[in-house]
Structures are given as C-alpha cells and as structure tokens.
C-alpha cells in the first residue's frame, strides 16, 4: 500500500492481517473492503 492512501490504508491492511491471522471472517472482510474502496474511489 502506498503512503498516498494514508491512515485509512494502513488501518485496512491491519484489519485484513489481523482477520487472516485470527481466522475472523468479519475482520478479514472489512480489511479487504477498506483498501478496495480507497483504490476504487478515483474511478467512482
């Protein structure tokens, strides 16, 4: 993740990592959606 996505990008990656390690599908899903929204934001 580039620095241009800032705090939201870092939080999203942390949630994704924690969700995968804890085998928690909710955290993993949220962690996937946040960076996806950041990447799709300029397109939308």
mmCIF file as gemmi writes it, N, C-alpha and C atoms, coordinates in Angstrom:
data_model
loop_
_atom_site.group_PDB
_atom_site.id
_atom_site.type_symbol
_atom_site.label_atom_id
_atom_site.label_alt_id
_atom_site.label_comp_id
_atom_site.label_asym_id
_atom_site.label_entity_id
_atom_site.label_seq_id
_atom_site.pdbx_PDB_ins_code
_atom_site.Cartn_x
_atom_site.Cartn_y
_atom_site.Cartn_z
_atom_site.occupancy
_atom_site.B_iso_or_equiv
_atom_site.pdbx_formal_charge
_atom_site.auth_seq_id
_atom_site.auth_asym_id
_atom_site.pdbx_PDB_model_num
ATOM 1 N N . UNK Axp A 1 ? 0.843 -1.177 0 1 0 ? 1 A 1
ATOM 2 C CA . UNK Axp A 1 ? 0 0 0 1 0 ? 1 A 1
ATOM 3 C C . UNK Axp A 1 ? 0.882 1.233 0 1 0 ? 1 A 1
ATOM 4 N N . UNK Axp A 2 ? 0.593 2.149 -0.828 1 0 ? 2 A 1
ATOM 5 C CA . UNK Axp A 2 ? 1.389 3.369 -0.889 1 0 ? 2 A 1
ATOM 6 C C . UNK Axp A 2 ? 0.987 4.308 0.231 1 0 ? 2 A 1
ATOM 7 N N . UNK Axp A 3 ? 1.889 5.233 0.523 1 0 ? 3 A 1
ATOM 8 C CA . UNK Axp A 3 ? 1.615 6.206 1.57 1 0 ? 3 A 1
ATOM 9 C C . UNK Axp A 3 ? 0.482 7.144 1.186 1 0 ? 3 A 1
ATOM 10 N N . UNK Axp A 4 ? 0.175 7.253 -0.09 1 0 ? 4 A 1
ATOM 11 C CA . UNK Axp A 4 ? -0.866 8.193 -0.508 1 0 ? 4 A 1
ATOM 12 C C . UNK Axp A 4 ? -2.247 7.793 0.006 1 0 ? 4 A 1
ATOM 13 N N . UNK Axp A 5 ? -2.422 6.562 0.452 1 0 ? 5 A 1
ATOM 14 C CA . UNK Axp A 5 ? -3.707 6.131 0.997 1 0 ? 5 A 1
ATOM 15 C C . UNK Axp A 5 ? -3.82 6.429 2.487 1 0 ? 5 A 1
ATOM 16 N N . UNK Axp A 6 ? -2.734 6.843 3.08 1 0 ? 6 A 1
ATOM 17 C CA . UNK Axp A 6 ? -2.726 7.356 4.444 1 0 ? 6 A 1
ATOM 18 C C . UNK Axp A 6 ? -3.182 6.385 5.511 1 0 ? 6 A 1
ATOM 19 N N . UNK Axp A 7 ? -3.769 6.965 6.529 1 0 ? 7 A 1
ATOM 20 C CA . UNK Axp A 7 ? -4.174 6.211 7.716 1 0 ? 7 A 1
ATOM 21 C C . UNK Axp A 7 ? -5.222 5.158 7.38 1 0 ? 7 A 1
ATOM 22 N N . UNK Axp A 8 ? -6.173 5.49 6.528 1 0 ? 8 A 1
ATOM 23 C CA . UNK Axp A 8 ? -7.223 4.528 6.179 1 0 ? 8 A 1
ATOM 24 C C . UNK Axp A 8 ? -6.635 3.288 5.504 1 0 ? 8 A 1
ATOM 25 N N . UNK Axp A 9 ? -5.635 3.472 4.669 1 0 ? 9 A 1
ATOM 26 C CA . UNK Axp A 9 ? -4.993 2.329 4.024 1 0 ? 9 A 1
ATOM 27 C C . UNK Axp A 9 ? -4.257 1.447 5.008 1 0 ? 9 A 1
ATOM 28 N N . UNK Axp A 10 ? -3.579 2.071 5.944 1 0 ? 10 A 1
ATOM 29 C CA . UNK Axp A 10 ? -2.849 1.315 6.957 1 0 ? 10 A 1
ATOM 30 C C . UNK Axp A 10 ? -3.818 0.549 7.855 1 0 ? 10 A 1
ATOM 31 N N . UNK Axp A 11 ? -4.899 1.209 8.261 1 0 ? 11 A 1
ATOM 32 C CA . UNK Axp A 11 ? -5.901 0.548 9.11 1 0 ? 11 A 1
ATOM 33 C C . UNK Axp A 11 ? -6.534 -0.621 8.365 1 0 ? 11 A 1
ATOM 34 N N . UNK Axp A 12 ? -6.834 -0.431 7.088 1 0 ? 12 A 1
ATOM 35 C CA . UNK Axp A 12 ? -7.412 -1.517 6.299 1 0 ? 12 A 1
ATOM 36 C C . UNK Axp A 12 ? -6.495 -2.72 6.207 1 0 ? 12 A 1
ATOM 37 N N . UNK Axp A 13 ? -5.212 -2.469 5.968 1 0 ? 13 A 1
ATOM 38 C CA . UNK Axp A 13 ? -4.257 -3.578 5.905 1 0 ? 13 A 1
ATOM 39 C C . UNK Axp A 13 ? -4.086 -4.259 7.254 1 0 ? 13 A 1
ATOM 40 N N . UNK Axp A 14 ? -4.114 -3.476 8.322 1 0 ? 14 A 1
ATOM 41 C CA . UNK Axp A 14 ? -4.014 -4.074 9.661 1 0 ? 14 A 1
ATOM 42 C C . UNK Axp A 14 ? -5.224 -4.963 9.939 1 0 ? 14 A 1
ATOM 43 N N . UNK Axp A 15 ? -6.421 -4.487 9.607 1 0 ? 15 A 1
ATOM 44 C CA . UNK Axp A 15 ? -7.622 -5.293 9.819 1 0 ? 15 A 1
ATOM 45 C C . UNK Axp A 15 ? -7.577 -6.573 8.996 1 0 ? 15 A 1
ATOM 46 N N . UNK Axp A 16 ? -7.117 -6.462 7.76 1 0 ? 16 A 1
ATOM 47 C CA . UNK Axp A 16 ? -7.005 -7.65 6.911 1 0 ? 16 A 1
ATOM 48 C C . UNK Axp A 16 ? -6.024 -8.651 7.508 1 0 ? 16 A 1
ATOM 49 N N . UNK Axp A 17 ? -4.862 -8.172 7.947 1 0 ? 17 A 1
ATOM 50 C CA . UNK Axp A 17 ? -3.851 -9.053 8.524 1 0 ? 17 A 1
ATOM 51 C C . UNK Axp A 17 ? -4.348 -9.711 9.807 1 0 ? 17 A 1
ATOM 52 N N . UNK Axp A 18 ? -4.959 -8.918 10.676 1 0 ? 18 A 1
ATOM 53 C CA . UNK Axp A 18 ? -5.478 -9.46 11.939 1 0 ? 18 A 1
ATOM 54 C C . UNK Axp A 18 ? -6.59 -10.463 11.66 1 0 ? 18 A 1
ATOM 55 N N . UNK Axp A 19 ? -7.464 -10.15 10.704 1 0 ? 19 A 1
ATOM 56 C CA . UNK Axp A 19 ? -8.558 -11.061 10.366 1 0 ? 19 A 1
ATOM 57 C C . UNK Axp A 19 ? -8.067 -12.395 9.852 1 0 ? 19 A 1
ATOM 58 N N . UNK Axp A 20 ? -7.014 -12.361 9.032 1 0 ? 20 A 1
ATOM 59 C CA . UNK Axp A 20 ? -6.465 -13.609 8.497 1 0 ? 20 A 1
ATOM 60 C C . UNK Axp A 20 ? -5.795 -14.418 9.601 1 0 ? 20 A 1
ATOM 61 N N . UNK Axp A 21 ? -4.991 -13.753 10.427 1 0 ? 21 A 1
ATOM 62 C CA . UNK Axp A 21 ? -4.273 -14.476 11.48 1 0 ? 21 A 1
ATOM 63 C C . UNK Axp A 21 ? -5.217 -15.026 12.54 1 0 ? 21 A 1
ATOM 64 N N . UNK Axp A 22 ? -6.295 -14.277 12.844 1 0 ? 22 A 1
ATOM 65 C CA . UNK Axp A 22 ? -7.251 -14.719 13.86 1 0 ? 22 A 1
ATOM 66 C C . UNK Axp A 22 ? -8.337 -15.615 13.268 1 0 ? 22 A 1
ATOM 67 N N . UNK Axp A 23 ? -8.292 -15.805 11.949 1 0 ? 23 A 1
ATOM 68 C CA . UNK Axp A 23 ? -9.31 -16.584 11.237 1 0 ? 23 A 1
ATOM 69 C C . UNK Axp A 23 ? -10.702 -16.028 11.52 1 0 ? 23 A 1
ATOM 70 N N . UNK Axp A 24 ? -10.784 -14.695 11.499 1 0 ? 24 A 1
ATOM 71 C CA . UNK Axp A 24 ? -12.033 -13.998 11.741 1 0 ? 24 A 1
ATOM 72 C C . UNK Axp A 24 ? -12.515 -13.427 10.411 1 0 ? 24 A 1
ATOM 73 N N . UNK Axp A 25 ? -13.565 -14.009 9.835 1 0 ? 25 A 1
ATOM 74 C CA . UNK Axp A 25 ? -14.009 -13.547 8.518 1 0 ? 25 A 1
ATOM 75 C C . UNK Axp A 25 ? -14.527 -12.107 8.51 1 0 ? 25 A 1
ATOM 76 N N . UNK Axp A 26 ? -15.073 -11.637 9.62 1 0 ? 26 A 1
ATOM 77 C CA . UNK Axp A 26 ? -15.584 -10.267 9.659 1 0 ? 26 A 1
ATOM 78 C C . UNK Axp A 26 ? -14.448 -9.26 9.525 1 0 ? 26 A 1
ATOM 79 N N . UNK Axp A 27 ? -13.408 -9.427 10.314 1 0 ? 27 A 1
ATOM 80 C CA . UNK Axp A 27 ? -12.268 -8.506 10.223 1 0 ? 27 A 1
ATOM 81 C C . UNK Axp A 27 ? -11.583 -8.614 8.873 1 0 ? 27 A 1
ATOM 82 N N . UNK Axp A 28 ? -11.469 -9.819 8.367 1 0 ? 28 A 1
ATOM 83 C CA . UNK Axp A 28 ? -10.855 -10.006 7.063 1 0 ? 28 A 1
ATOM 84 C C . UNK Axp A 28 ? -11.643 -9.317 5.963 1 0 ? 28 A 1
ATOM 85 N N . UNK Axp A 29 ? -12.956 -9.397 6.047 1 0 ? 29 A 1
ATOM 86 C CA . UNK Axp A 29 ? -13.806 -8.753 5.045 1 0 ? 29 A 1
ATOM 87 C C . UNK Axp A 29 ? -13.707 -7.232 5.111 1 0 ? 29 A 1
ATOM 88 N N . UNK Axp A 30 ? -13.761 -6.7 6.31 1 0 ? 30 A 1
ATOM 89 C CA . UNK Axp A 30 ? -13.643 -5.25 6.473 1 0 ? 30 A 1
ATOM 90 C C . UNK Axp A 30 ? -12.27 -4.791 6 1 0 ? 30 A 1
ATOM 91 N N . UNK Axp A 31 ? -11.256 -5.562 6.326 1 0 ? 31 A 1
ATOM 92 C CA . UNK Axp A 31 ? -9.909 -5.229 5.9 1 0 ? 31 A 1
ATOM 93 C C . UNK Axp A 31 ? -9.712 -5.301 4.395 1 0 ? 31 A 1
ATOM 94 N N . UNK Axp A 32 ? -10.553 -6.055 3.721 1 0 ? 32 A 1
ATOM 95 C CA . UNK Axp A 32 ? -10.493 -6.14 2.264 1 0 ? 32 A 1
ATOM 96 C C . UNK Axp A 32 ? -11.269 -4.995 1.615 1 0 ? 32 A 1
ATOM 97 N N . UNK Axp A 33 ? -12.392 -4.646 2.209 1 0 ? 33 A 1
ATOM 98 C CA . UNK Axp A 33 ? -13.254 -3.613 1.633 1 0 ? 33 A 1
ATOM 99 C C . UNK Axp A 33 ? -12.614 -2.228 1.722 1 0 ? 33 A 1
ATOM 100 N N . UNK Axp A 34 ? -11.97 -1.915 2.837 1 0 ? 34 A 1
ATOM 101 C CA . UNK Axp A 34 ? -11.398 -0.571 3.018 1 0 ? 34 A 1
ATOM 102 C C . UNK Axp A 34 ? -10.367 -0.239 1.939 1 0 ? 34 A 1
ATOM 103 N N . UNK Axp A 35 ? -9.34 -1.07 1.717 1 0 ? 35 A 1
ATOM 104 C CA . UNK Axp A 35 ? -8.387 -0.732 0.638 1 0 ? 35 A 1
ATOM 105 C C . UNK Axp A 35 ? -9.035 -0.752 -0.751 1 0 ? 35 A 1
ATOM 106 N N . UNK Axp A 36 ? -10.011 -1.649 -0.961 1 0 ? 36 A 1
ATOM 107 C CA . UNK Axp A 36 ? -10.683 -1.696 -2.256 1 0 ? 36 A 1
ATOM 108 C C . UNK Axp A 36 ? -11.433 -0.395 -2.529 1 0 ? 36 A 1
ATOM 109 N N . UNK Axp A 37 ? -12.073 0.147 -1.498 1 0 ? 37 A 1
ATOM 110 C CA . UNK Axp A 37 ? -12.777 1.431 -1.66 1 0 ? 37 A 1
ATOM 111 C C . UNK Axp A 37 ? -11.797 2.567 -1.906 1 0 ? 37 A 1
ATOM 112 N N . UNK Axp A 38 ? -10.649 2.51 -1.256 1 0 ? 38 A 1
ATOM 113 C CA . UNK Axp A 38 ? -9.641 3.547 -1.481 1 0 ? 38 A 1
ATOM 114 C C . UNK Axp A 38 ? -9.117 3.509 -2.912 1 0 ? 38 A 1
ATOM 115 N N . UNK Axp A 39 ? -8.919 2.305 -3.425 1 0 ? 39 A 1
ATOM 116 C CA . UNK Axp A 39 ? -8.412 2.169 -4.789 1 0 ? 39 A 1
ATOM 117 C C . UNK Axp A 39 ? -9.481 2.519 -5.817 1 0 ? 39 A 1
ATOM 118 N N . UNK Axp A 40 ? -10.735 2.198 -5.534 1 0 ? 40 A 1
ATOM 119 C CA . UNK Axp A 40 ? -11.818 2.455 -6.486 1 0 ? 40 A 1
ATOM 120 C C . UNK Axp A 40 ? -12.35 3.866 -6.38 1 0 ? 40 A 1
ATOM 121 N N . UNK Axp A 41 ? -12.013 4.582 -5.333 1 0 ? 41 A 1
ATOM 122 C CA . UNK Axp A 41 ? -12.526 5.939 -5.122 1 0 ? 41 A 1
ATOM 123 C C . UNK Axp A 41 ? -12.349 6.871 -6.292 1 0 ? 41 A 1
ATOM 124 N N . UNK Axp A 42 ? -11.145 6.993 -6.868 1 0 ? 42 A 1
ATOM 125 C CA . UNK Axp A 42 ? -10.973 7.901 -8.011 1 0 ? 42 A 1
ATOM 126 C C . UNK Axp A 42 ? -11.763 7.476 -9.247 1 0 ? 42 A 1
ATOM 127 N N . UNK Axp A 43 ? -12.026 6.197 -9.385 1 0 ? 43 A 1
ATOM 128 C CA . UNK Axp A 43 ? -12.766 5.69 -10.548 1 0 ? 43 A 1
ATOM 129 C C . UNK Axp A 43 ? -14.247 6.012 -10.414 1 0 ? 43 A 1
ATOM 130 N N . UNK Axp A 44 ? -14.754 5.9 -9.189 1 0 ? 44 A 1
ATOM 131 C CA . UNK Axp A 44 ? -16.182 6.163 -8.958 1 0 ? 44 A 1
ATOM 132 C C . UNK Axp A 44 ? -16.393 7.627 -8.987 1 0 ? 44 A 1
